[in-house]
């Protein structure tokens, strides 16, 4: 009797499994399926939005506040500094660019961290700002890493072999396997793994076993004339063109 019952179940294809079973393999299958879907969109160019949902603004500190004065466009702004980090002196302050992609001069200074693995080039853009600002996904994609890498870090597969990394977060609002759309919250700006609160925004293209650091400026749809960009060592280059858009990609 039991042999007949088992035979019948096998013919029907019935398999008894625990209910609500969740495993790493199921997450991996979801990731694999979504990666295949993203790969099918290969003919479409990758256009990225800013990973912050507020406009760039940084108010000049007053005369009595310790800080450093840099030219910003046609005027000058005093960036307040306390205990070696930028501080906001106005509740309307949001963020500014403090670290372009490429061979930035700051790397050559004794006070700055070196990047020998990238031939002393910066492999992303740093957005300094108010701790706690919402960080949003610059693309559609799927979350493939969360955890401690560049401080608290989120990495998203954006399709077409592009990987986008968000580093130094205050906290993380997504988990591995989450499918995100452009503009979705993924965390908040922080200072994990660094001194100054900022977002390290990094784009890599991974093909044939090689990882190429891609200049995000070639992919971001942004009116940079409306962004606070101080004339600081972090925003100047020690070799090649001084145009941040022309900094070349490099394999690392």
N, C-alpha and C positions, 0 to 999 in steps of 0.2 A: 504493500500500500504506500509506504513512504517513498519507495523508489519511483512509483508511478506519479506521486505528487511532485517530487523534485523534478522529474522529467518534464512534467506539464509546465512548471514554473519557468524552466529553462527555455522551453519552446516559446512561451509568452514573452520572454525577455524581462521578467520581473526580478528586481534586485532589491533586497531590503537594506537600507542605509539609515544611519541616525538622522533624525530631523534636525534642521537648522545647523547643519555641519558647515563650518567655515574654516578653510585652511589657507596656508600661504600659496599652495598650488592654484587655488581658485582665484586668488588675487593676480597671480602671474598670468593665468589664462585671460583675465580681463585686460591686463596691460598688453599682452600679446595681440589680442583682438583689436584693441584700440590703436596700437601701433600700426597694424596692417591697414586699418581705416585711414590713418593719417598718411601713410605711405601712398595710398591711392590718390591723394590730393597733390602729388608731387609737381604737377604742372602749374600749380598756383604759387605765386611768390609769397614769401613770409613777410608780412607787414605787422609791425609791433606798435602797440600803444605805450605811452608812458606807464610805468608801474606805480604811479601815484595819482590819486584822483582829485588832487587840489593843485591850484596854480602855484608857481614858484614865487616866493616872496621872502625877503629877509631885510628887516629894518635896521638902519644904521644906529649903532649904540651911541649914547651920549658921550660928551667930552671926558667925564670923570670915570667912565667904565674902562677897565683894562681891555685891550684888544689890539687888532691889527687893521690898518686901512689899506684896502685894495681898490683899484679902479674897477668899476662895473659899468661897461658901456661908456657913456659920455660923462659919468659922474663917479663919485667915490663913496664907498660904504665902509663903515667901521664894523668889523666882525668881532663881537665880544668874545673873550677867551677867559676861562677860569679853570685852574688845575689842569692845564694842557688840553682842554677841549672847548669847542665852540658852545656858547650858550645863547639862548634866545632872550631878548630883552623886550619883546613885544608879543602879545598873544596871537597876533595876526601872522607871525613868522611861520613859514612852512618848510621849504627846502631850497637848496641851491646845489649846483654842480661843483664838486671838489675832488676831481680826479678823473681826467679823460682816459680813454683807451689809448694804449701805445707807450711810446718812450717819453713819459712825462719827467720833467726836470726834478720833481720832488724825490724821485728814486735815487738821484745822484747825491742827495744831501745826507750828511752824517746822521741826522735825526730820524730819517725815514727807513722803513723796512725795505729790504732788497728782495728782488724776485729772480734769483738765478735760474730757476726752472723755466722761466719765460724770457730768458736773455735780457733781464732787467727791463721788461716792459710790463705795463699794467694790462691785465687781460679782461678788463670790464670798465664800466663807468660807475663812479661813486656819487651817490646823491646824499649829501649831508643834510640834516634837518632835525625837526622836533621829534624826540622820542615819542613813540605811540602813534605816529601817522599811519594810516591804512596803506598797506602794500597790496597792490592788485596784480593779477596775472596780465602780462603784456600780450598774451596770445591764448588761443584755444590749445588744449592739450591734455595730458594725463600726468599726474604726479608720480614720479619714479623714485624720489628720495625725500625724506624729511629726517632731520637730526643734526648732530654736531659735525660740521665739516668746515665751513667758513663762519664760525660761530653757529648760531641756530640757522639752519639752511633749508631751503626748499628747492628741488630741482624738478623741472617739468619738461617732458618730451613734447615738443611743439610740432612734430612731423617734419618730413623732408630731411631727416637726419639731424635736425637742430635740437639742441638741449639748452634750456635757459635756467640759470642759477640765480637765486636770490639769497644773499648772505648777510650775516650780522643782525638777524631779526631779533626783535624783542620776544616774540612768541610766534607760534605756527598754528594756523587755522585749518589746515588740510592734512590729509593722510595719504600714504602710498595707495595708489589705485583710484583715487578720486579723479573724475573727469571734470575739468574746469573750462570755463569760457573766458574770453578776454574781458577784463574788468572785474572778475570774481576776487573776493578777498582771500588772500593766502597767508597773511600775517601782519605784523606791525613793525615799523622802523625801530631799530634798537642799537645797542652797542655790544652785543655778545661777541666775544673774540676780538675786540678792538677797543680803542679809547674813545674816539669821537662817534657819537650816534650817526650812523649812515647806512644806506643800502648799497651793497656791492651787487651790481647788475651785470651778469656775464652771459654771453651767447657763444656756444661752441657748436661746430659742425663735426659730426663724427662719421667718418667714412673709411672703409678699407683698413680699419685698425688704427687710424690716425685721428687725433683731435686737433681741430683748427680753431684758434681763438678768432672770433669774428668781430669786427668793429660794429658795435650796436648802432652807431650813427647811420650806417648804410641801410638799416632796416626800420628805424624808428620814424614814425610820422609825427614830427614835432616842429612847432614854430619856435626855434631857438632864440629868436630875437626877444621873446617874452620870458626868457629864463634868466635867473640871476647866475652869472658866470664870472666870478672874480678873477682878476688877472694875477693869479697866484702860481707858485711853482707847480702845483698839482694840475694846473690847466695850461701849462706851457710845455714845449717839447725840446729835449736836448739834442735831437738830430732830425734831419728830414724836414718836411713841411710843417709849418705852424698851424695849418688848417686841420682841426680835429677830424673832419670828415675824410681826410686823405691818409689817415694812419693805416698802414697795411695790416691785413690779417697775418697770422703766423701760426705755424704748427708747434705744438708743445707736447 
